[in-house]
Amino acid sequence: MTKGETLGYRCSRTVSRSRAAGLCAVLAALGALTVSGRAAASTPAPWCGTDLASVDRRPDGVGGPSFHVVYAVPAGTPDRFAEWAPRIVGDVAEIELWWRLQDPTRAPRFDLHAFACGSSAGRLDLSRVQLQRPAEAYGVQSAAYASIVGELAGPPFAFHDPDKLYLVYYDGPVGGGQVCGTGARSRAAVVFARSCGQEIDHDLRATAAAHELLHVLGAVQADAPHVCPASPGHACDGVADLMYPAAAPGQTLLGSVLDIGRNDYYGQGGGRLDIRDSLFLERLDGSDSTPPSTPAGLTATNDESSAVALAWSPSSDDVGPVTYRLYRDGLLLSSGLSRPFASGGGLEPGRTVEYAVRAADPAGHLSEPVSIRFKLGVGIVDAAGRLVRDTVAPGRIGGVRVRRLRGSLVVRWARVADPGGLRGYEVQVRGGPVRIVGRPEVSVPRGRRASVLTVRAVDRAGNRGPRSSVRAG
């Protein structure tokens, strides 16, 4: 499969027709991980949400990069969210349990919200989305993944948070019905809810979801020792491996193995991509379980070249050290910043952008973001563009003219405009005391030597513009 193609969890062609059409799952795990009889199915569980939100709810209920889960239904298709929410919660609980059984030191971090609930999985921040196009637009299975993920990333949904990966349950028909799900690295996993009999086979659905999430995290790389030659992105050293390309009836997620031999994609070390190190996994064996404090006092300004500079108060962490992540209009601009200041890049005149900063610790925990809207040449503004805080200095004065009189020099310059209002102009002659004048002119006595006069504008917020020097004599 060429670079850029997505990877699908496909039903085995050996599946018996006696099962629901297209049912598929990997074979039972072997050895110490063999489950006695048939392991318990992924059981639907209550969802404690109290609203039907089509967006990512804020604030997050977890302190780090996480998987956000979306239920998506095409336009004109019956909405079965109430029926599917418990199934999705059950899948999430099953995936968390399975992962902890496979590796007691790690667990996937799912996006939660502060719903009142007795279970972690029940607090899942589950978004309900009605897509903008009818089911026919997503009916070709080979193109459905890109269409669904692309639409969810764009307006009005905007599921493109750089600190989130996405698990989407698509409740619409797709042609063929033999692909249970699809996932691509660093983007999203889509479970085709109506394919492979996943509406009734809870075991298969949880297995497919976990398989696709591993694809999203990067499994399996081309240099892995047991990567499948005919099915890139999968491991072929045993059918019990969750990342085996084909599937067969009768298996549950709890009967699957997370990287047989730990030498292909999980816990293998050796410089290759190791999903065990992913920041989307909570480290259960570490002493750091608390996110850093939220940065405070975020501010921004710009210089004459339209380059933006940002600064904020440092964060603290119970273990540390703390680094910072800088975002512009929802996209990650810089990461690993060790000091509480950064460049925000250049902007076009009059442009308004949103900057945000989050603190990060070595365990992958993230603080809540602090954000501002900044308008170049103006300062910090609100959502309507009104000035909230003037953080930008006035411009350099120009148009300087000197008029020589018998005993004095009159220096005039062009008025400087400032969105927040101008206090006046700072004037200094021959290194003497600084004084502020309200009008764009000043009179100084003539001396035997030429006078060097410096002038700069000062706004009402106390921001001082660049100095201009005038030699007059």
N, C-alpha and C positions, 0 to 999 in steps of 0.2 A: 504494500500500500504506500503510495507516494506521500511525501511530506505535505502536511496540511489537511490530509483527509481525516475524517473522524473514525472512531473505532466502535464497532457495534458488538453487543453481546447477543449472539445469534443462537437460535434454537437448533439442536442437533437434528439432522435428517433421519436419525434412527428412532425418533420418538414415535411411540405407538399411536395409531389413529384412535385407539380406544380412549385415550385421554382427551381432554378438551383440545381443540385444534391448536397446534403449535406449542403445547406445553413443553417447557425445557428447564433444566437445571443441571448443574455439574454432578458428577458421581460422588458417592459417599466418601468421606475422609477415611484414611487408613490408619493403622497403628494405634498409638495412644489416644489419638483424637477421634477414634471411631465412636459413634454414638450408638448406644444400645437401642435396638429397634429403630423406629422413626422418631427423630427429634421433634420436640414441640414446634408447632407452626408459629409463624409470626402472627400474633393475636391482635386484632384491632383493639385500640385502647382509647379512652376518652380524650378529646381535645378540649382544653380549658379556655380557649379563646372566647372573647365576648363581642367581637366585631368581625366584619367581613372587609378586611383591608386589601386593596390591590397594590399596596406599596410595602416597603420594608419599614416596619414600625421602629420608632425611636423613643427612648434610648435602647440600645441593645442590652440583653440580659446576660451576655457573656463578655468577658474581657479579653478578646483576642480575635484573630481571623477565624471565620466560621462559615459553615455551609448554610445558606438560606434556602428554604424549601418553598416551592411555588406549585399551586394547583392551577392548571391552565385549561380552559375549555374554549373551543372555537365559537365564533359568533353564530347564533342560530341553533346551537346544540344545547340540549337540556343540561342545566347546571346541577351536578351531583355532589357539590362540595360537602354537604352535610353527611352524605354517605361515604365519601372518600376521606374526609379528615381523620376519622378513627383508624382507617387502614394505614394512612401515611404515618400517623403517630406510632402505630404498632411497628411499622417498618423501621422507624428511627430508633425505637427502643431495642428492637432486635439487632440492628447494626451496632449500636453501642455495646450491648451485651456480648455479642460475638467478638468484637474487637478486643474487649477487655479479657475475654477468655484466651484469645490468641496471644495477646501481649498485655499483661497486667500493668505495664508502665505507661500505656498510651490509651487515649480514647478520642474519637472524632469529636470536634467541637461544633455542635449545631447551634444555629442562631435561635435564641430564646427571647421571650418577652415577659414582662412582670405580671403575667396572669396569676390569679390565685389558684394554686393547684398543688395536689399532693405528690405529683411526679414531675421529674425534670422533662421527660419527653412530652408531657401534657402541656407544658409551657412553650411549646414550639411556636416560633414566629412564622406562622404559615400564611402565606399570601394567597388570596383568591383572585385570579385574573381571567377576565373574558377577553380573548384575543380579538383583534379588529377585523379579521377576515373569516369567512366561513370554512367549514371543514374541508371543502374541495381544495382550498389553497394549500393544505398540508397533507393531501392524500397520497402523494408519491413519497414512499418511505425513504428513498435515497436522498431526497431534498428536504424532508420534513424537519430534520434536526436544525439545519441552518436557518430555515424560515422561522421556526419557533424561537430559537435562541436570539436571532437577530431582532425580532420584533420585541421581545422582552427587554433587550438592552436599550432600545430606543425609546423616544417619547410615545406615550405619556408614562410608561412604566419605569424606565430608567434603572433596570436591574443590572448595573455595571459597577458596583462598589468595588474598588481595588482591594479591599480587605475581605471580600466575600467570594465564595464560589457557590454555584447554584445547582440544586437538585430539583428538577421540574417533573411533575406528574402530568402528562398530557392526556386529557380525557376526550379523545376524538379518534375517529377511524383513520387508519393508514393502510395503504394497499399492501397486500401480501400477508401481513400479520406474523411474519416469522422473525422479525427483529424485535427483541424485548425492550431494548434500550440502546442509547448511544451516548458516548462521552468523549470530550476532547480536552486535552491538557489546558489548564488555566482558564477554562471557560465554564462549562456547565455539563451536567448529565441530564438526559431526558429519558424518563421511563414511559414507554408507550402503554398506557394503562389498559387499552383494549386489545393489545396484542398478546400472543402466547398464553391466552387464558388467564392473564394476571388479575382479572376482576375477581376470580374465585380462588386462585392459587396464591395464597399469601406467602407460602414458602418461596416460591419462585420469584415473586415480586421483590421481596426483601433481598434475595440473592442478587437479582439483576441490579437493584439500586446500589448495593455495595460494590459490585463489579464495576459499574460505571463511575462511581466516585473514585475508585482507584485509578481509572483512566484519567480522570480530571486531575488527580494528584501527580500523574506522570508515568504510571505503569503501563506497559513494560518497555524500557528503553531498548534501542536497537543493539546496544553492545552487551546486553544481558546474556549470560552463557546459555540459557535455555529459551531464548526468544523463538517463537514459532516462525520458521522460514516462510510458510505460506500464509501466515496471519500475524503480521507485525502488530506489536502492542499487546501480545499475549504470551503466556508461558506454557511451554509444551513438555515440561519434565514430569507431569503427572496430572491425570484427570481430576484429582482431588483439589488441585490448586484453584482458588477462586478466579484466577486470571486465565484459566484454560479456555481456548476459543470456542469450543463446542459445548453443548449441554445435553443432559440426558434426564429421563424421568426419575423421580423418587428421592431427590436430594433437598436438604434444607440448608440454609445459611450456616446453622450451627454445625453442620457436617462438612463444611468447607475449610480449607487451610489457607492461611495468609502466608503465601510464598513458601512452598515446600523447600526445605533445606536452607531457607533464608539466604539465598545467594543470587536472586534475580532482581528484586525490587524493594525488599523490606528487610532492614537490619543487616544488609550485606557489607556495608562499609566499602572500603577500597577506592574511594574517590568517585564512584558512580552515583547517580541520583538514588538517594535512599529515602523512601517515603516515610520511614520512621522518624526522620528529622523534620518533617513538614511542620510548619507553624500552625497548620489547621488541626493539629493533634494536641490535645491537652497532655502535659507531662505529669503523670500521676506519681512519679518517683522523685520529684524534686521538692525543694523546700520553698520555692516561690509559687504561691498560688494566688497572689493578689496583684491586680493591675497597678501601674503607676498612677500617681495623682494626675488630674487633668491640668494641663498647662493653663496659665492665667495671663491676663494682660496682653493678649495678642494685639499687635499694632503693625501698621505698614505705612511706608512713605515712598516717594520716588524722587530721583534726582533729575538734573537737566537732560540727561540722556534717555529718560523714560524707563530707567531700570528701577525695579521695585526692591525694597529691602524690608524684611520682616524681623520682628523681635518679640520675645515673650518671656515670662518668668519661668524659671526652671521647675521641673517636676521632681517629685521624690518617689522612691520605691523602697519596699521593705528589704529587698536584696540588692537590686541594682546590678550594674550601672544602667542609666537611662539614656536612650537615644530618641531621636524625634523623626517623625514622618510628616512631610509637608505636601499638601494637596492644593490643586488649583482647579476650580470648577468640577470637583468630584474625581479628578484624575490624580494619581500619585505623581508628584513632581520631583521629590527627593526623599531618600530614606537613609537611615544610619547617621543622621546628623548628631554630632556629639555636643554641640553648643546651642544655646537657645536663641539663635538668630540664623538667617539664611537669605539667599537671594530668591526673589519671586519671579525672576526673568523680566524680559522687556514686554511692554504693552503698547498698543496703539493709543493715540490721544483720545481721551474721553471714554475709553473702554472701562467697563465695570466687571470685576471678577470676584469670585468667592474663594478666599483662602481658608484653609483649615490646618490645624496641627494636632497630632496625637503623639503621646509619649509611648515608648515601647521598652520592654525589658527583655533580657536574654531568653526568658522562657516563652516568649512570643505573645505575652499579654499586652494589650493596648488600652490606654486610657480612653475616656470619652473625648471626642474632638472638641476643640474650641475653634470658632470660626468667625470671620468678619467678611463684609463686602467692601471692596476697595475700588474707588474710581480714580483713575490716573489723573493727576493734576488737581484733585479735589480733596480726597481723604476718605475716611470711613463713612459709608452711607447705609441707609436702611433699604428694605426691599423695594421701596418706591423711588429710590435714588436721592432721597433727601439727606443732606449732610448731617451726620451724627457727631463726628469728631474731626476737626481740621488737623490733619497730620502732615500736610504737604506745605513746604516752605514757599513763599512767593518767588516769582521769577527774578532773574537778573535785571537790573535797571539798564535802560538804554536811552539813546537820543540825548546824550549829555551835551550841554552847551555852556560855554563860559563867557560871561560879559565882564569886561574890565572897566571899572569906574576909577575915579581919582584916588580914592583911598581904600577901595575894597574890590572884591571879586564876587560876582553873583553867578552861582552855578545852578543850572536848571537841568531837569531830566524828565523823561516821559513818565507819566503815571503808571504804576504797576497795579494790575487787577488781581484780586484774590477772592476765591469763592466764599471764604468765611469772613471776609472783611479785613481791611488793612488798618493796623494801628498807626503806622507812620513809617519814617525812614531813620535809620541809625546813621549818624554822620560823625566822622572823626577826622580831625585836622592835625597833621604833623605828629601823629601818635599821641595826641592829647586826649582829654576826656571825651567820652562818647555822649552824644545828646540825640534826642529824638525830635524830629520835626514833623509836623502834620502835612505840610505841603511839599511838592516835589521841587523845592529850591532852597538854597541856603546862601547867606552872605558871609564872607570871611574877610578879615582885614588883609590888605596887601602888605607883604614884607619884602625885605631885600632879596630873599631867596624864594624860589618857586615853592609853592605849597603842594603837598600831596594830600589829597582828600579822598577818603573812602566812604562809600555809601552802600547801604543795603536795605531792602524792605523788610518790615516786621509785621506779621499779621496779628490779629486779635488773640489767637491761641498761643502766641509767643514763638511761632516758627520764624526763623531768620533765613532770608534768602542769601545767595552768594554775594560776596563783596565785589564792588566795582571801584577801581581807583582812577582818580582824575588828577592830572598834574597841571596846575594852574599857577601863573606867576606873571 
